[in-house]
Amino acid sequence: VSDLRPSALPGSFDVSHSMFDLRSPPHRFMKRYDSFSSVPSSTSSRKDSQGSNRSLDTITLSGDERDFGRLNVKLCYVSSVEQIWITVLHCKDLSWPSSCGENPRICVKGILTLPKPVHFKSSAKEGCNDIEFMETFVFAIKLQSLQAVRLVFKIQTQTPRKKTIGECSLALRELSSEESSHWLDISPPSK
């Protein structure tokens, strides 16, 4: 884990979030923030998963069925401190409308669909075939609350204008302390 990079999110004044750049050197000091306050919580270390990273086989689609790409995320629940760790790794084979330009700035917006939804957003990256985000978000939420909700991801362009170009979601029924990796198929945004 590495250094904290705060990011202000418009419209989410009541929920702060933590975002770590996983490419920075691991020896750096790290601060964590509770999701419901802006007070730093105690610093602790987290062991990396030793599991292998397996990608799904790609299925060739025919006709009008279009591949919108896939999003790779990792999830972990640390029960001792009642925190969910969500890592947005990268987006592969992403396609976007030509109206967005050749290389729009792309970000991933996440939503935990609790009664009072929790929102977070990655930094914006230049659109390409394999966009690497490598950002972790940590929220202090009880496991019982999370097991009945979904984690929704919206893939959005930031330039030339804000627009949702795809989405995917994941049920959180089987959260555990074992870090799990997921490849999610991106679908066209729902109307």
C-alpha positions in Angstrom: 0.0 0.0 0.0 1.2 3.5 -0.5 0.5 7.2 -0.2 -2.9 8.8 0.1 -4.1 11.1 -2.7 -7.2 13.0 -1.6 -9.8 13.7 -4.2 -12.8 16.0 -3.8 -16.0 14.6 -5.2 -18.8 17.0 -6.2 -22.1 16.0 -4.6 -20.6 13.7 -1.9 -20.0 16.0 1.0 -21.1 13.5 3.6 -18.8 10.7 2.6 -15.0 11.0 2.3 -12.9 8.3 0.7 -9.4 7.0 0.6 -7.6 6.5 -2.7 -4.1 5.0 -2.9 -1.9 4.8 -6.0 -0.6 1.2 -6.0 2.3 2.0 -8.3 4.1 4.1 -5.7 6.9 2.7 -3.5 5.5 0.4 -0.7 7.6 2.0 2.0 5.7 5.3 2.0 3.5 6.4 5.0 -0.2 5.8 4.5 -3.2 7.5 6.1 -6.7 6.1 6.1 -10.0 7.9 6.6 -13.3 6.6 7.8 -16.0 6.8 5.1 -18.4 8.8 7.4 -16.0 11.4 8.7 -12.9 13.3 7.7 -11.0 12.2 10.8 -8.0 10.0 10.1 -8.3 6.5 11.5 -5.4 4.5 12.8 -2.8 3.4 10.3 -2.5 -0.4 9.7 -0.9 -2.6 7.2 -2.6 -5.0 4.9 -1.1 -8.2 3.5 -1.2 -8.5 -0.3 -3.2 -11.4 -1.8 -1.0 -14.3 -3.0 -3.8 -15.6 -5.4 -3.1 -15.9 -9.1 -4.6 -13.4 -11.5 -6.6 -15.3 -14.1 -8.4 -13.5 -16.9 -11.5 -14.9 -18.5 -11.5 -16.2 -22.0 -12.8 -13.8 -24.6 -16.0 -14.8 -26.5 -16.3 -13.6 -30.0 -19.6 -11.9 -30.7 -21.4 -11.8 -34.0 -24.1 -9.5 -35.5 -25.1 -6.4 -33.6 -23.7 -7.7 -30.3 -20.8 -5.4 -29.5 -18.1 -5.9 -26.9 -17.9 -2.8 -24.7 -14.9 -4.0 -22.8 -14.2 -5.4 -19.3 -13.4 -3.9 -15.9 -11.0 -5.6 -13.5 -11.6 -5.0 -9.8 -10.5 -6.6 -6.5 -12.6 -6.7 -3.3 -11.7 -7.5 0.3 -13.6 -7.1 3.6 -11.4 -6.5 6.7 -13.8 -7.6 9.5 -11.6 -6.5 12.4 -12.1 -2.9 11.4 -15.4 -3.4 9.4 -13.9 -1.9 6.2 -14.5 -2.8 2.6 -11.5 -2.3 0.3 -12.3 -1.8 -3.4 -9.5 -1.7 -5.9 -10.2 -0.5 -9.5 -7.3 -2.1 -11.4 -7.9 -1.6 -15.2 -10.3 -1.4 -18.1 -9.6 -3.6 -21.1 -10.9 -3.4 -24.7 -13.1 -0.4 -23.9 -15.1 1.1 -26.7 -16.8 4.5 -26.8 -19.0 6.5 -29.2 -17.1 8.4 -31.9 -18.8 11.6 -30.5 -16.5 11.3 -27.6 -13.4 11.9 -29.8 -10.3 9.7 -30.3 -8.8 9.7 -26.8 -11.4 11.0 -24.3 -10.5 11.2 -20.6 -12.1 8.2 -18.9 -12.9 7.6 -15.2 -14.7 4.9 -13.2 -17.5 6.0 -10.9 -18.5 3.4 -8.2 -21.7 3.3 -6.2 -22.5 1.1 -3.2 -26.3 0.8 -3.5 -27.0 1.2 0.3 -30.2 3.1 1.4 -27.9 6.1 1.5 -25.7 5.3 -1.5 -21.9 5.7 -1.2 -20.2 7.2 -4.3 -16.5 7.2 -5.3 -14.6 8.0 -8.4 -11.3 7.2 -9.9 -9.0 9.8 -11.4 -9.5 10.4 -15.2 -7.1 8.6 -17.6 -6.6 9.0 -21.3 -8.8 6.5 -23.2 -6.9 3.6 -24.8 -7.2 -0.2 -25.2 -5.9 -0.9 -21.7 -6.5 1.8 -19.1 -4.7 1.3 -15.8 -6.2 2.8 -12.8 -4.7 0.9 -9.8 -6.7 2.9 -7.2 -8.1 1.6 -3.9 -11.1 3.0 -2.0 -11.7 2.1 1.6 -15.1 2.5 3.4 -16.1 1.7 7.0 -19.4 -0.2 6.6 -20.8 -3.2 8.5 -20.7 -6.5 6.6 -24.4 -7.2 7.1 -25.3 -3.9 5.4 -23.1 -4.8 2.4 -24.3 -8.3 1.7 -27.7 -7.2 0.5 -26.4 -4.5 -1.9 -24.7 -4.3 -5.3 -21.5 -2.5 -6.3 -22.2 -0.6 -9.5 -19.5 0.8 -11.8 -20.2 3.5 -14.4 -17.5 4.1 -17.0 -17.6 7.8 -17.8 -15.9 10.2 -20.2 -14.8 13.5 -18.7 -13.8 15.2 -21.9 -15.1 16.6 -24.2 -18.1 16.3 -21.9 -19.3 14.1 -19.0 -21.1 11.1 -20.3 -21.7 7.5 -19.1 -20.5 5.2 -21.9 -20.9 1.8 -20.1 -21.7 0.1 -16.8 -21.3 -3.1 -14.9 -22.2 -4.4 -11.4 -21.4 -7.0 -8.8 -23.4 -8.5 -5.9 -21.5 -8.3 -2.6 -23.1 -11.5 -1.0 -19.8 -13.3 -0.8 -17.4 -10.7 0.6 -14.6 -12.1 2.7 -11.2 -11.3 4.1 -9.7 -13.2 1.1 -9.1 -10.7 -1.6 -11.1 -11.7 -4.7 -10.4 -10.6 -8.3 -13.4 -10.0 -10.7 -13.6 -9.3 -14.4 -16.9 -7.6 -15.2 -18.3 -7.3 -18.7 -19.2 -3.7 -19.4 -22.7 -3.1 -20.9 -24.2 -0.1 -22.6 -25.6 2.3 -20.0 -29.2 1.7 -19.0 -31.7 4.3 -20.1 
